[in-house]
Amino acid sequence: MKMYRSQFSYELPATLIAQRPLPVRSGARLLCLDGASGALRDRMIRDLPELVRPGDIMVFNDTRVIPGRLFGHKASGGRVEVLVERVLDERRALVQLRSGKGLRDEACLYFSEGVEARVGERRGPFRVLEFVADAPVADILQRIGHTPLPPYITREDDALDAERYQTIFSRLPGAVAAPTAGLHFDEELLATLRAKGVRTAFISLHVGAGTFQPVRVDDLREHRMHAETVDVPAETCALVHAARADNCRVVAVGTTVVRALETASRDGILAPFAGETDLFITPGYQFVTVDAMVTNFHMPESTLLMLVCAFAGTQSVLAAYRHAVQRAYRFYSYGDAMWLTARPSSRGGDARRPLEASAC
């Protein structure tokens, strides 16, 4: 079935793009969408314990955002901005470079504290950057790097971002964008969920800079996803299988968790997986493992919006987005969230999957 980028568009006033986090992590609004009926309900993140059931398992992404934005200059004095895609080893990183003019191979770049680097080979839309320093790249980033806020946040990063653009359970450094659905969870909310009998588990998917790259082709069959590093451990798989055996649901906190779990389920059943994923989920995809999700609002015509539409139905999701705009929800990374259950036709895999009740 042909699908086009324009099918996933919507109008968003710039005033609704959240520029700063709320004072309290769990203070966001939550728009609930029942995938079976398309019904909507306006709620709050703090209402999540009312939407889950004892025995359900919520899966989180424990990646940690690295301070992967650097500001420097060329020998000519021209400014250069570096956004790290991933650290390759102690001396090299794969990066996006922004400069007024092109940068030739072997060009030298200069940063604060006397840090220097040389521009290396191209790898698709990225360049290899080799640092000329005694310290490992990770240490350099910790010293002089900035929080890599997404491009739709139009201010400079500050000290608060170093804390609030991380989840409270972040553990493994490697992401250059936050798994934003997880930003809404604080210790109090997690404790309430666990007290209700909700199980928790973790995967690691290091979100890359490519997550903000626009889809540049009209026919989605021609789009190629950027690859991201993912680890779905055996412990998480065992917890998911235990929840399924108890006729309970698997709730993914964020689209990164959805991609990780579904990548690890490509043979029809969830199994441990460590490697890279370039899974591109569009309507028509049959979800094997995920039954419900918490996710922030996503950009028009983005691969993340396409994934959400595949899960809960394109028309229902776009209607929910129109509702969110009308009700002045806050959008994107520091914005509000959605709770979605799967559209019945999007559910494949194990026939023993739990039946859905009203989702909102």
Summary of the structure (lengths in Angstrom):
residues: 360
radius of gyration: 20.6
end to end distance: 31.0
largest distance: 64.9
contacts: 1202
relative contact order: 0.21
helix: 28%
strand: 28%
